[in-house]
Structures are given as C-alpha cells and as structure tokens.
Amino acid sequence: MDRGELERRTLEFSVKLVKTLKSLPKNLINYKLSGQVIDSGTSIGANYREANGAESKKDFKHKISLSFKESRETKYWLSILKAANPEHNSDLQMLWSEADEFARIFGTIVSSCNKNPDNQQSQI
C-alpha cells in the first residue's frame, strides 16, 4: 500500500466514524464516548499526514508513533461504544476492524523504524 492509499483510507475512516457516531442515540454516555473516539479516530490520519511531511527521521517516527497510539486508543473507545450500543454493533465493528488494521500497519512501521533508524521515512 502506498502513502496516497493510506491517506485516503484514514480520511474515509474519519468520515465514516463521524457519520456513524451521528447515528447513535443521543444520550450522555454516547456523547462522552463519541467525543473521545472522535478525538483519537480523526487524529490517526492527521498524524499520518504530518509524518509524511516530517522534517526529520525523528519527527517521522514520532508522528507515526502517534498514529499507532491513536489507532489503539480508538479501538478501546469503539469497544466501549459497541457494548453500550449493541444495536449498532455492525457499523461500530467495521470501524473497530479498520482501526485495528491501522494499528497493525503503523505498529509495523514503528517497529521497522526501531530496527532500521537510518531509513525511517521510506517505510510507507
């Protein structure tokens, strides 16, 4: 997968996340949880784009690490939202699966950066 495709996927994920969260029942729990997952979920792609424009190898690794951490956090919040909204499990599960794939991708890049610090920006 190239940079452009991953940028497109992270953007599509953010748009789907917003649309899905807007469809959840309006209550205090969903309001609080939605705020958390919006913050982490939309940060995945934003930090990835920042990594692609990094000014140094250290900056690239830092931004990719943030995408990895935000992906993992997003999975956490989506898991809670799924438990609180079982009637929306299908849509939330699709988002969770995509966040899981992002975590795997960014985790692999971070691991590669740690193994080969001289070649960080060419990872993806």
Residue frames as a rotation matrix with the C-alpha (Angstrom) as fourth column:
MET 1
0.586 0.810 0.000 0.00
0.810 -0.586 0.000 0.00
0.000 0.000 -1.000 0.00
ASP 2
-0.376 -0.750 0.545 1.37
0.718 -0.607 -0.340 3.41
0.585 0.264 0.767 -0.88
ARG 3
-0.896 -0.077 -0.436 1.14
0.374 -0.659 -0.652 6.69
-0.237 -0.748 0.620 1.02
GLY 4
-0.788 0.612 -0.072 -1.71
-0.560 -0.664 0.496 8.02
0.256 0.431 0.866 -1.07
GLU 5
-0.168 0.744 -0.647 -3.88
0.011 0.658 0.753 4.99
0.986 0.119 -0.118 -0.48
LEU 6
-0.368 0.001 -0.930 -3.27
0.884 0.310 -0.349 5.03
0.288 -0.951 -0.115 3.27
GLU 7
-0.976 0.075 -0.203 -4.02
-0.007 -0.950 -0.313 8.77
-0.216 -0.304 0.928 3.37
ARG 8
-0.513 0.834 -0.202 -7.28
-0.553 -0.142 0.821 8.08
0.656 0.533 0.534 1.51
ARG 9
-0.131 0.458 -0.879 -8.20
0.431 0.825 0.365 5.22
0.893 -0.331 -0.306 3.86
THR 10
-0.676 -0.138 -0.724 -7.56
0.735 -0.191 -0.651 7.23
-0.048 -0.972 0.231 7.00
LEU 11
-0.911 0.404 -0.085 -9.68
-0.411 -0.909 0.076 10.08
-0.046 0.104 0.993 5.64
GLU 12
-0.282 0.834 -0.473 -12.51
-0.350 0.369 0.861 7.72
0.893 0.409 0.188 4.69
PHE 13
-0.372 0.079 -0.925 -12.28
0.739 0.627 -0.244 6.19
0.561 -0.775 -0.292 8.16
SER 14
-0.925 -0.017 -0.379 -12.70
0.275 -0.720 -0.637 9.60
-0.262 -0.694 0.671 9.79
VAL 15
-0.677 0.718 -0.158 -15.71
-0.677 -0.524 0.517 10.43
0.288 0.457 0.841 7.61
LYS 16
-0.143 0.614 -0.776 -17.35
0.040 0.787 0.615 7.04
0.989 0.057 -0.138 8.34
LEU 17
-0.647 -0.163 -0.745 -16.61
0.720 0.192 -0.667 7.50
0.252 -0.968 -0.006 12.03
VAL 18
-0.945 0.301 -0.131 -18.35
-0.240 -0.905 -0.352 10.88
-0.225 -0.301 0.927 12.12
LYS 19
-0.402 0.837 -0.371 -21.37
-0.678 0.000 0.735 9.58
0.616 0.547 0.567 10.19
THR 20
-0.218 0.295 -0.930 -21.72
0.375 0.905 0.199 6.51
0.901 -0.306 -0.308 12.40
LEU 21
-0.801 -0.135 -0.583 -21.42
0.598 -0.183 -0.780 8.47
-0.001 -0.974 0.227 15.63
LYS 22
-0.844 0.536 -0.028 -24.06
-0.536 -0.841 0.074 10.93
0.016 0.078 0.997 14.43
SER 23
-0.202 0.801 -0.563 -26.45
-0.442 0.438 0.783 7.99
0.874 0.407 0.265 14.00
LEU 24
-0.700 -0.091 -0.708 -26.11
0.497 0.651 -0.574 6.76
0.513 -0.754 -0.411 17.60
PRO 25
0.420 0.882 -0.214 -28.85
0.757 -0.211 0.618 7.52
0.500 -0.422 -0.756 20.12
LYS 26
-0.133 -0.401 0.907 -28.48
-0.119 -0.902 -0.416 10.92
0.984 -0.163 0.072 21.73
ASN 27
0.900 0.337 -0.278 -27.62
0.241 0.146 0.959 10.42
0.364 -0.930 0.050 25.39
LEU 28
0.763 -0.600 0.239 -24.93
-0.629 -0.606 0.487 11.44
-0.147 -0.522 -0.840 27.86
ILE 29
0.363 -0.644 0.673 -22.93
0.043 0.733 0.679 8.21
-0.931 -0.218 0.294 27.59
ASN 30
0.447 -0.167 0.879 -22.79
0.872 0.300 -0.386 8.29
-0.199 0.939 0.280 23.80
TYR 31
0.946 -0.102 0.307 -21.98
-0.011 -0.959 -0.285 11.99
0.323 0.266 -0.908 23.88
LYS 32
0.599 -0.751 0.277 -18.98
-0.612 -0.207 0.763 11.44
-0.516 -0.627 -0.584 26.17
LEU 33
0.188 -0.529 0.828 -17.72
0.298 0.834 0.465 8.33
-0.936 0.159 0.315 24.39
SER 34
0.702 0.132 0.700 -18.23
0.711 -0.074 -0.699 9.87
-0.040 0.989 -0.146 20.95
GLY 35
0.918 -0.393 0.056 -16.10
-0.393 -0.920 -0.015 12.84
0.058 -0.008 -0.998 21.91
GLN 36
0.284 -0.841 0.460 -13.28
-0.427 0.319 0.846 10.55
-0.859 -0.436 -0.269 22.96
VAL 37
0.112 -0.229 0.967 -13.38
0.605 0.788 0.116 8.42
-0.789 0.572 0.226 19.82
ILE 38
0.926 0.181 0.331 -13.72
0.373 -0.573 -0.729 11.43
0.058 0.799 -0.599 17.52
ASP 39
0.706 -0.707 -0.037 -10.55
-0.644 -0.663 0.381 12.91
-0.294 -0.246 -0.924 19.00
SER 40
-0.076 -0.798 0.598 -8.50
-0.310 0.589 0.746 9.73
-0.948 -0.129 -0.292 18.72
GLY 41
0.260 0.265 0.929 -10.03
0.615 0.696 -0.371 8.43
-0.745 0.667 0.018 15.48
THR 42
0.967 0.115 0.229 -9.56
0.252 -0.594 -0.764 11.59
0.047 0.796 -0.603 13.44
SER 43
0.571 -0.820 -0.032 -6.03
-0.664 -0.484 0.570 12.00
-0.483 -0.304 -0.821 14.78
ILE 44
0.339 -0.444 0.830 -4.93
0.351 0.878 0.326 8.79
-0.873 0.181 0.453 13.10
GLY 45
0.483 -0.071 0.873 -4.95
0.875 0.002 -0.484 10.27
0.032 0.997 0.063 9.62
ALA 46
0.967 -0.132 0.216 -3.92
-0.128 -0.991 -0.032 13.75
0.218 0.003 -0.976 10.71
ASN 47
0.489 -0.832 0.261 -0.76
-0.477 -0.005 0.879 12.41
-0.730 -0.554 -0.400 12.33
TYR 48
0.269 -0.369 0.890 -0.08
0.670 0.735 0.103 10.16
-0.692 0.569 0.445 9.35
ARG 49
0.769 0.039 0.638 -0.19
0.548 -0.553 -0.627 13.17
0.328 0.832 -0.447 7.05
GLU 50
0.845 -0.506 0.174 2.12
-0.525 -0.726 0.444 15.01
-0.098 -0.466 -0.879 9.42
ALA 51
0.343 -0.730 0.592 4.52
0.042 0.641 0.766 12.05
-0.938 -0.238 0.251 9.31
ASN 52
0.452 -0.124 0.883 4.55
0.862 0.315 -0.397 12.17
-0.229 0.941 0.249 5.52
GLY 53
0.696 -0.202 0.689 5.66
0.192 -0.872 -0.450 15.79
0.692 0.445 -0.568 5.74
ALA 54
0.834 -0.360 -0.417 8.13
0.467 0.058 0.883 15.22
-0.293 -0.931 0.216 8.57
GLU 55
0.834 -0.552 0.008 11.15
-0.515 -0.782 -0.351 17.45
0.200 0.288 -0.937 8.77
SER 56
-0.298 -0.943 0.145 13.44
-0.942 0.267 -0.203 14.73
0.153 -0.197 -0.969 10.11
LYS 57
-0.397 0.079 -0.914 13.62
-0.086 0.989 0.123 10.99
0.914 0.128 -0.386 10.72
LYS 58
-0.950 0.038 -0.309 12.98
0.312 0.135 -0.941 11.61
0.006 -0.990 -0.140 14.41
ASP 59
-0.604 0.768 -0.211 9.88
-0.671 -0.634 -0.384 13.69
-0.429 -0.090 0.899 13.59
PHE 60
-0.245 0.484 -0.840 8.65
-0.721 0.488 0.492 10.95
0.648 0.726 0.229 11.22
LYS 61
-0.650 -0.064 -0.757 9.00
0.293 0.899 -0.327 8.27
0.701 -0.434 -0.565 13.89
HIS 62
-0.940 0.306 -0.153 7.24
0.032 -0.366 -0.930 10.47
-0.340 -0.879 0.334 16.45
LYS 63
-0.406 0.827 -0.388 4.26
-0.890 -0.455 -0.039 11.18
-0.209 0.329 0.921 14.17
ILE 64
-0.245 0.277 -0.929 3.93
-0.447 0.818 0.362 7.55
0.860 0.504 -0.076 13.06
SER 65
-0.869 -0.105 -0.483 4.06
0.355 0.548 -0.757 6.53
0.344 -0.830 -0.440 16.72
LEU 66
-0.760 0.645 -0.081 1.18
-0.427 -0.589 -0.686 8.92
-0.491 -0.487 0.723 17.40
SER 67
-0.163 0.704 -0.691 -0.87
-0.913 0.158 0.376 7.34
0.374 0.693 0.617 14.59
PHE 68
-0.498 -0.098 -0.862 -0.18
0.051 0.989 -0.142 3.94
0.866 -0.114 -0.487 16.13
LYS 69
-0.959 0.095 -0.266 -1.19
0.268 0.007 -0.964 5.08
-0.090 -0.995 -0.032 19.62
GLU 70
-0.564 0.793 -0.230 -4.33
-0.739 -0.609 -0.290 6.85
-0.370 0.006 0.929 18.37
SER 71
-0.261 0.437 -0.860 -5.34
-0.615 0.612 0.498 3.71
0.744 0.659 0.109 16.44
ARG 72
-0.678 -0.051 -0.734 -5.08
0.407 0.804 -0.433 1.63
0.612 -0.592 -0.524 19.60
GLU 73
-0.909 0.370 -0.192 -6.97
-0.017 -0.492 -0.870 4.22
-0.416 -0.788 0.454 21.64
THR 74
-0.442 0.768 -0.463 -9.71
-0.892 -0.323 0.315 4.37
0.093 0.552 0.828 19.01
LYS 75
-0.405 0.251 -0.879 -10.17
-0.079 0.948 0.308 0.60
0.911 0.194 -0.364 19.27
TYR 76
-0.893 0.032 -0.448 -10.64
0.445 0.202 -0.872 0.99
0.062 -0.979 -0.195 23.02
TRP 77
-0.721 0.640 -0.267 -13.35
-0.432 -0.715 -0.550 3.65
-0.542 -0.281 0.792 22.73
LEU 78
-0.332 0.605 -0.724 -15.09
-0.829 0.179 0.530 1.78
0.450 0.776 0.442 19.92
SER 79
-0.687 0.050 -0.725 -15.17
0.239 0.958 -0.160 -1.36
0.686 -0.283 -0.670 22.08
ILE 80
-0.850 0.392 -0.352 -16.98
0.284 -0.222 -0.933 0.56
-0.444 -0.893 0.078 24.80
LEU 81
-0.518 0.676 -0.523 -19.37
-0.791 -0.611 -0.007 2.13
-0.324 0.410 0.852 22.29
LYS 82
-0.510 0.313 -0.801 -20.16
-0.408 0.733 0.545 -1.33
0.758 0.605 -0.246 20.89
ALA 83
-0.789 0.192 -0.584 -21.00
0.554 0.635 -0.539 -2.58
0.267 -0.748 -0.607 24.39
ALA 84
-0.723 0.497 -0.480 -23.18
0.067 -0.641 -0.765 0.48
-0.688 -0.585 0.430 25.05
ASN 85
-0.023 0.683 -0.730 -24.93
-0.836 -0.413 -0.361 0.30
-0.548 0.602 0.581 21.65
PRO 86
-0.530 -0.257 0.808 -25.37
0.020 0.949 0.315 -3.35
-0.848 0.183 -0.497 20.65
GLU 87
0.515 0.799 0.311 -27.98
0.403 0.094 -0.910 -2.37
-0.756 0.594 -0.274 18.05
HIS 88
0.859 -0.306 -0.411 -25.17
-0.506 -0.631 -0.588 -0.54
-0.079 0.713 -0.697 16.16
ASN 89
0.430 -0.730 0.531 -22.64
-0.106 0.543 0.833 -3.34
-0.896 -0.415 0.156 16.59
SER 90
0.547 -0.189 0.816 -22.21
0.771 0.494 -0.402 -3.97
-0.327 0.849 0.416 12.85
ASP 91
0.800 -0.216 0.559 -21.22
0.182 -0.801 -0.571 -0.40
0.571 0.559 -0.601 11.95
LEU 92
0.718 -0.538 0.442 -19.05
-0.690 -0.462 0.558 0.00
-0.096 -0.705 -0.702 15.03
GLN 93
0.541 -0.515 0.665 -17.36
0.169 0.841 0.514 -3.35
-0.824 -0.166 0.543 14.41
MET 94
0.683 -0.290 0.671 -16.42
0.706 0.026 -0.707 -2.29
0.188 0.957 0.223 10.88
LEU 95
0.729 -0.420 0.540 -14.81
-0.373 -0.906 -0.202 0.84
0.574 -0.054 -0.817 12.30
TRP 96
0.656 -0.487 0.576 -13.06
-0.526 0.252 0.812 -1.19
-0.541 -0.836 -0.091 15.01
SER 97
0.635 -0.390 0.667 -11.68
0.568 0.821 -0.061 -3.56
-0.524 0.417 0.742 12.35
GLU 98
0.675 -0.384 0.630 -10.32
0.412 -0.512 -0.754 -0.67
0.612 0.769 -0.188 10.30
ALA 99
0.681 -0.441 0.585 -8.73
-0.689 -0.656 0.308 0.91
0.248 -0.613 -0.750 13.40
ASP 100
0.666 -0.430 0.610 -7.20
-0.104 0.756 0.646 -2.49
-0.739 -0.494 0.458 14.17
GLU 101
0.644 -0.434 0.630 -5.72
0.765 0.368 -0.529 -2.67
-0.002 0.822 0.569 10.69
PHE 102
0.685 -0.403 0.607 -4.32
-0.153 -0.894 -0.421 0.85
0.713 0.195 -0.674 11.09
ALA 103
0.698 -0.428 0.574 -2.77
-0.651 -0.047 0.758 -0.18
-0.297 -0.903 -0.311 14.41
ARG 104
0.634 -0.466 0.617 -1.12
0.419 0.878 0.232 -3.15
-0.650 0.111 0.752 12.71
ILE 105
0.647 -0.379 0.662 0.18
0.615 -0.255 -0.746 -1.04
0.452 0.890 0.067 9.82
PHE 106
0.613 -0.403 0.680 1.53
-0.433 -0.891 -0.138 1.76
0.661 -0.209 -0.720 11.99
GLY 107
0.773 -0.336 0.539 2.87
-0.409 0.386 0.827 -0.70
-0.486 -0.859 0.160 14.54
THR 108
0.654 -0.531 0.539 4.84
0.706 0.685 -0.181 -2.41
-0.274 0.499 0.822 11.78
ILE 109
0.564 -0.442 0.697 6.23
0.284 -0.689 -0.667 0.92
0.775 0.575 -0.263 10.62
VAL 110
0.705 -0.289 0.648 7.23
-0.681 -0.529 0.506 1.89
0.196 -0.798 -0.569 14.17
SER 111
0.757 -0.412 0.507 8.89
0.035 0.800 0.599 -1.49
-0.652 -0.436 0.620 14.64
SER 112
0.599 -0.522 0.607 10.74
0.784 0.228 -0.577 -1.08
0.163 0.822 0.546 11.36
CYS 113
0.643 -0.342 0.685 11.87
-0.203 -0.939 -0.278 2.40
0.738 0.040 -0.673 12.39
ASN 114
0.743 -0.338 0.578 13.25
-0.610 0.015 0.793 0.97
-0.276 -0.941 -0.195 15.61
LYS 115
0.645 -0.488 0.588 15.12
0.428 0.868 0.252 -1.76
-0.633 0.089 0.769 13.75
ASN 116
-0.102 -0.631 0.769 16.44
0.994 -0.099 0.050 0.48
0.044 0.769 0.638 10.97
PRO 117
0.351 0.324 -0.878 16.65
0.581 -0.811 -0.067 4.07
-0.734 -0.486 -0.473 12.26
ASP 118
-0.614 -0.671 -0.417 18.57
0.078 -0.577 0.813 5.25
-0.786 0.467 0.406 9.17
ASN 119
-0.963 0.252 0.098 15.68
0.122 0.082 0.989 4.54
0.241 0.964 -0.110 6.79
GLN 120
-0.687 0.697 -0.206 12.59
0.346 0.065 -0.936 5.76
-0.639 -0.714 -0.286 8.61
GLN 121
-0.250 0.665 -0.704 10.80
-0.528 -0.703 -0.477 7.89
-0.812 0.252 0.527 6.04
SER 122
-0.592 0.028 -0.805 10.78
-0.772 0.264 0.578 5.28
0.229 0.964 -0.135 3.32
GLN 123
-0.873 0.217 0.438 8.57
-0.076 0.825 -0.560 2.90
-0.483 -0.522 -0.704 5.31
ILE 124
-0.249 0.830 0.498 5.28
0.939 0.334 -0.088 3.86
-0.239 0.446 -0.863 3.66
